Structures are given as C-alpha cells and as structure tokens.
C-alpha cells in the first residue's frame, strides 16, 4: 500500500521527473517545472501555507500525484479561494489508493468551490458520486469566424467538409457577419496592463453576478499573460482612453491546426458596445476563432453577429459548489475555470 503525503516544495524536482516519465506522457521535466511555477509561485491566489498537492509514495518513490491550483472567485459578494483539480496521475498498481488524495483535497478546500474541467469519463463518474455538478453554462454551442475558409473545412467540418463546403461557409460568413468596431472605440492587443484601469473596471462591475471569477489586475495578468507555455492573447477596449472591457483568447488545437477560442470576456454593462467591439476585433485573429456561449445571454448576443454557429459536445465542466449555494443565483463562468485554463 502506498503512503499518502503532502507535497513539499523540495520534492518538486522529483515530482517533475515522475510526471515527465509517466506512461503515455513522455514529456520534459522542465515543462512540469514551468507548470509548478505558474500554478503556485507566480499565482496571486496561492498562499505559502496552503497545500500544493499530494503524492503517493512507496519507500520514497513517487507512484502517484494529485495537484490543486488555487484561484480567486467571488461568491455572494465575498471573495473566496477556489481549488482546481489538476494532474491526477497514478501508477496502475496503486490506483486503489488514489481516492484518498481526492478526499484530502476536498477537505482542504474548506468552504471554497472545487473545479475539475478536464476529467476523464471515469473521474467524472467519481466526482458526480461526490456531489459535483455541471458548471452553470450557456449551452453546447459556439460561434466561429475564420480568416481562411480552408480552415473551416479542415477543423470544423473534418473529412466531410472539403474545400467546397469550406468555400460555402466562407462565403456565408462574409455575407452574414456583422463584425465592426463601433465608432469612438479602440481595441488593441496588449502584452501588459495598467493595474489602476483593471482594478477600477472590476470595482465598478464586480457586483453584477452572484458568482464569478475575481478580475482585478493581478488576476487578469496571471490568467492572460503569465503562462509561458499556453500563450494567450489579451485584447482591451477603450473609449477615450478609459477601459471598457477586455477579452482573452486561448490557443486550441483542432485536428492539428492551432486556432483560438475565447477564454474570457468581461465588459462594463453600461457600455454594451464594448462587447461588440471586442468580438469584432478578436474574431479576425488568424486562422479561426471560436466563441463559446458562457451564458444564454452571451449566446443571444453572439447569435446576432452573424458568425457560423455550431453545436459542440457538452463540456465536462464540473464543480462542487460551496455550501449554501443557490442554483437560482446568477453566475458567469468561462474557460478560466479549472486546469483547462492552463492546459495546452
């Protein structure tokens, strides 16, 4: 039987070597060290007193791991620390011992929610048995816009698409798409942010939902710009220099082609034109961009912009809500929940 241990910082090199050599993975230890820095050292939500993860060990040899990545979330107007399950990897001979790691993680989470947005089918079954639920979402649809019609054929339509259907879709989106930055607004891609502007936008808008990510400057910088592997792109919309909203694109590989998807979109509701401006600018990012329906309202707004709408497989976005959570509460979640946000 393997021994359950809390991961100390000095064991991270040994953990990186274990994960790099895990059966079916065969990656570089340096990759995993970059994940550790992102998840913990550079993460504004991480506190040194909190657990980074758990290992299963036999005579000092690591045979399993379960990590936890903190993030800050607003629930009922109060900030809490959420936990995201990541990298549940256990040698086959010791998988009967691995549930103990999960139970310790749930206990460590306290009154904060827990997310898992990359579970296997088996893990999803285990989590549902522990009262995890589907994350509030706007439905299994997404809007697409492609700069190159051939990309639509290859990535969205697959082998049945072909160049002819791709051209049809390309022509259709040119006729239908209503993508223009409204007059007076400016949208730019940025590689750094002004803390005071983002903090001011968050202070003004944080009360619009009962549950959502914290989006102060430190949180946005970490979510959008801190990852050296998953290189996201950040667009901000300004009106006479004042920040009205921002949008984050995350790389997404479709049939071997690097495309992008909207990972987060946050605007001042008093300036709805900022939503239109950000979508219009981000949609033209080559070669293809997809926009999930984070909420039914987002879906309705996107539907009016004339992009190609596709039905997708339901996402396995699961969470364990905090105690006392009311399912009728208003919420706004995006693709920054769980470790999907940092997954290549």
C-alpha positions in Angstrom: 0.0 0.0 0.0 1.3 3.5 -0.9 1.8 6.2 1.7 -0.2 9.5 1.2 2.0 12.6 1.6 1.5 16.3 1.2 3.9 17.6 -1.5 6.7 19.7 0.0 8.4 22.3 -2.3 11.7 20.4 -2.1 10.1 17.4 -3.7 9.1 19.2 -6.9 12.1 18.2 -8.9 11.4 14.5 -8.1 7.7 15.1 -9.0 8.6 16.7 -12.3 10.8 13.7 -13.2 7.9 11.3 -12.3 5.3 13.2 -14.3 7.7 13.5 -17.3 8.1 9.8 -17.4 4.5 8.8 -16.7 3.3 6.1 -19.1 1.8 7.6 -22.2 3.1 11.1 -21.5 6.9 11.1 -22.0 7.4 14.9 -21.6 10.2 17.1 -20.4 10.7 17.7 -16.6 11.2 21.4 -17.4 7.7 21.6 -18.8 6.3 20.4 -15.4 8.5 22.8 -13.5 7.0 25.6 -15.6 3.5 24.4 -14.6 4.5 24.4 -10.9 5.7 28.0 -11.1 2.5 29.0 -12.9 0.2 27.1 -10.5 1.8 28.2 -7.3 4.9 30.5 -7.3 3.5 33.1 -9.7 -0.2 32.7 -8.8 -1.6 35.6 -6.9 -4.2 33.3 -5.3 -1.6 31.0 -3.9 -0.7 31.3 -0.2 2.5 29.6 1.0 0.7 28.0 3.9 -1.7 26.1 1.6 -1.2 22.6 0.1 0.1 22.3 -3.4 -0.8 18.7 -3.9 -0.5 15.2 -2.6 1.8 12.3 -3.6 1.5 8.6 -3.2 4.9 7.1 -2.3 6.4 3.7 -1.8 9.8 3.6 0.0 10.4 7.2 -1.1 9.5 6.6 -4.7 6.6 8.7 -6.1 3.9 6.5 -7.6 1.0 9.0 -7.9 0.1 12.7 -7.7 -2.9 14.9 -7.4 -2.4 18.7 -7.6 -4.6 21.7 -6.6 -4.4 25.1 -8.3 -6.0 28.0 -6.4 -7.9 30.8 -8.0 -9.9 33.7 -6.6 -13.7 33.7 -7.0 -16.5 35.9 -5.8 -19.4 34.1 -4.2 -22.3 36.2 -2.9 -20.2 39.4 -3.0 -17.4 37.8 -0.9 -14.0 36.7 -2.2 -13.1 33.0 -1.7 -10.3 30.7 -2.8 -11.4 28.1 -5.2 -9.5 24.9 -5.8 -9.0 23.2 -9.2 -8.1 19.6 -9.5 -5.1 19.0 -11.8 -2.8 16.2 -12.9 -4.4 13.2 -11.2 -1.9 10.7 -12.3 -1.3 7.4 -10.5 0.6 4.2 -11.5 -1.8 1.4 -12.3 -0.7 -0.8 -9.4 -1.7 1.9 -6.9 -4.9 3.4 -8.2 -7.0 1.8 -5.5 -5.1 4.1 -3.1 -5.7 7.3 -5.1 -9.1 8.2 -3.8 -7.5 9.3 -0.5 -5.8 12.1 -2.3 -9.1 13.4 -3.7 -10.8 13.3 -0.3 -7.9 15.2 1.3 -8.2 17.9 -1.5 -11.9 18.3 -0.8 -11.3 18.6 2.9 -8.5 21.2 2.3 -10.8 23.2 0.1 -13.0 24.2 3.1 -15.9 26.4 2.1 -14.5 27.3 -1.3 -15.7 25.7 -4.5 -13.8 22.9 -6.3 -13.5 22.7 -10.1 -12.5 19.9 -12.5 -12.8 20.9 -16.1 -10.6 18.2 -17.7 -11.9 14.9 -16.1 -11.9 11.6 -17.9 -15.2 9.8 -18.1 -14.3 7.6 -15.1 -13.2 10.6 -13.0 -16.4 12.4 -13.9 -18.4 9.5 -12.5 -16.4 9.5 -9.3 -16.9 13.3 -8.9 -20.6 13.1 -9.5 -20.8 10.5 -6.8 -19.2 13.1 -4.5 -21.9 15.7 -5.4 -20.1 17.5 -8.1 -22.4 19.2 -10.6 -22.3 20.6 -14.1 -20.9 24.1 -14.1 -23.6 26.7 -15.0 -23.2 27.2 -18.7 -24.9 28.7 -21.7 -25.3 25.6 -23.8 -23.4 23.4 -26.1 -22.9 25.9 -29.0 -20.2 28.1 -30.2 -19.8 30.8 -32.9 -16.9 30.5 -35.4 -15.2 33.0 -37.6 -12.4 32.0 -39.9 -10.0 34.2 -41.8 -9.3 31.3 -44.1 -12.2 29.3 -45.5 -10.0 26.2 -45.8 -9.5 26.2 -42.1 -13.3 25.8 -41.6 -13.2 22.8 -43.8 -10.3 21.2 -42.0 -11.0 22.0 -38.4 -14.8 22.3 -38.0 -16.2 20.1 -40.8 -13.5 17.5 -40.8 -13.2 14.9 -43.7 -16.8 15.6 -44.7 -16.2 19.3 -45.2 -13.7 19.5 -48.0 -12.7 22.7 -49.8 -16.0 23.1 -51.5 -18.0 23.2 -48.3 -15.3 25.3 -46.7 -15.7 27.9 -49.5 -19.5 27.8 -49.0 -19.1 28.5 -45.3 -16.5 31.2 -46.0 -18.9 32.9 -48.4 -21.8 32.6 -46.0 -19.9 34.1 -43.1 -18.8 37.1 -45.3 -22.4 37.7 -46.2 -23.8 37.3 -42.6 -21.0 38.5 -40.3 -21.6 41.9 -38.7 -18.2 42.5 -37.3 -17.2 46.1 -36.9 -15.6 48.1 -34.1 -18.2 50.8 -33.2 -17.0 54.4 -33.9 -15.2 56.0 -31.0 -13.9 52.8 -29.5 -10.4 51.4 -29.9 -9.5 47.7 -29.4 -5.8 46.7 -29.1 -3.9 43.6 -28.3 -1.7 44.2 -25.3 1.2 42.4 -23.6 1.0 44.4 -20.4 -1.8 46.0 -18.4 -2.3 49.2 -16.3 -3.3 48.0 -12.8 -5.3 51.0 -11.9 -7.5 50.7 -15.0 -8.3 47.0 -14.5 -8.9 47.4 -10.8 -11.3 50.3 -11.5 -13.2 48.3 -14.0 -13.5 45.4 -11.6 -14.6 47.7 -8.7 -17.4 49.1 -10.9 -18.6 45.7 -12.3 -17.9 43.1 -9.7 -21.4 43.1 -8.2 -23.3 42.1 -11.4 -23.1 38.4 -10.7 -23.5 36.3 -7.5 -20.7 34.0 -8.6 -17.8 34.8 -11.0 -14.0 34.9 -11.2 -12.2 37.8 -9.5 -11.0 40.1 -12.2 -8.7 42.6 -10.5 -5.5 43.5 -12.2 -3.4 40.8 -10.6 -5.9 38.1 -11.5 -6.2 39.2 -15.1 -2.4 39.4 -15.5 -2.0 35.9 -14.2 -4.8 34.5 -16.3 -3.9 36.2 -19.6 -0.2 36.9 -19.6 1.7 34.7 -17.1 1.7 31.3 -18.9 5.0 30.7 -20.8 3.6 27.6 -22.5 -0.1 28.3 -23.2 0.4 31.7 -24.8 -2.9 33.5 -24.5 -3.7 36.8 -26.2 -5.3 39.8 -24.4 -7.4 42.5 -26.1 -8.7 45.5 -24.4 -11.4 48.0 -25.4 -11.0 51.7 -24.6 -13.2 54.7 -25.0 -11.3 58.0 -24.9 -8.6 56.1 -23.1 -10.9 54.6 -20.5 -11.0 50.8 -20.2 -14.5 49.4 -21.0 -13.7 45.7 -21.2 -11.2 43.0 -22.3 -11.2 39.6 -24.0 -8.7 36.7 -23.6 -8.0 34.2 -26.4 -6.6 30.8 -25.6 -4.9 28.5 -28.2 -7.0 25.5 -29.2 -5.8 22.8 -31.5 -8.4 21.4 -33.9 -7.2 18.5 -36.0 -3.6 19.6 -35.7 -4.3 23.2 -36.5 -3.7 25.9 -33.9 -6.8 28.0 -33.7 -8.1 30.2 -30.8 -11.1 30.3 -28.6 -12.4 33.0 -26.3 -11.4 32.1 -22.8 -12.9 35.1 -21.0 -14.9 38.2 -22.0 -15.6 41.0 -19.5 -17.2 44.3 -20.2 -18.9 47.2 -18.4 -22.7 46.5 -18.9 -23.2 50.3 -19.1 -21.2 50.2 -22.4 -22.6 47.3 -24.4 -20.8 48.5 -27.5 -17.6 47.3 -25.9 -18.8 43.7 -26.2 -19.4 44.1 -30.0 -16.0 45.8 -30.4 -14.0 43.1 -28.7 -15.7 40.3 -30.6 -15.3 42.1 -33.9 -11.5 42.6 -33.3 -10.7 39.2 -31.8 -12.7 37.3 -34.4 -10.3 38.4 -37.1 -7.3 36.7 -35.4 -5.9 34.1 -37.9 -6.8 31.4 -38.7 -10.0 30.8 -36.8 -11.6 31.9 -33.5 -14.5 30.3 -31.6 -16.7 31.9 -29.0 -18.4 29.6 -26.5 -21.8 30.5 -25.1 -20.7 31.2 -21.5 -24.3 32.2 -20.6 -27.6 32.2 -22.6 -27.3 35.9 -22.8 -23.9 35.8 -24.3 -25.2 33.2 -26.8 -28.0 35.5 -27.9 -25.6 38.4 -28.4 -23.2 36.3 -30.4 -26.0 35.0 -32.5 -26.8 38.5 -33.7 -23.3 39.0 -35.1 -23.8 36.6 -38.0 -21.0 34.2 -37.4 -21.2 30.4 -38.1 -22.9 28.6 -35.2 -22.0 25.0 -34.5 -23.3 22.6 -31.9 -20.5 21.1 -29.9 -20.1 18.2 -27.5 -21.2 19.1 -24.0 -18.1 20.2 -22.0 -17.2 18.2 -18.9 -17.1 21.3 -16.7 -17.7 20.1 -13.1 -17.7 21.9 -9.8 -18.5 21.2 -6.2 -20.4 24.4 -5.2 -19.8 26.0 -1.8 -22.2 25.1 1.0 -25.5 27.0 0.7 -25.2 27.7 -3.0 -28.5 28.5 -4.6 -28.9 27.1 -8.1 -31.0 30.1 -9.0 -28.2 32.5 -8.2 -26.7 34.5 -11.2 -23.3 33.3 -12.3 -20.8 33.9 -15.0 -18.2 31.3 -15.6 -15.8 31.0 -18.6 -12.9 28.8 -19.8 -10.6 30.1 -17.0 -12.3 27.6 -14.5 -10.2 24.6 -13.5 -7.0 23.5 -15.1 -8.4 23.7 -18.7 -7.2 27.3 -18.5 -3.6 26.2 -18.3 -3.8 23.1 -20.4 -2.1 23.1 -23.8 
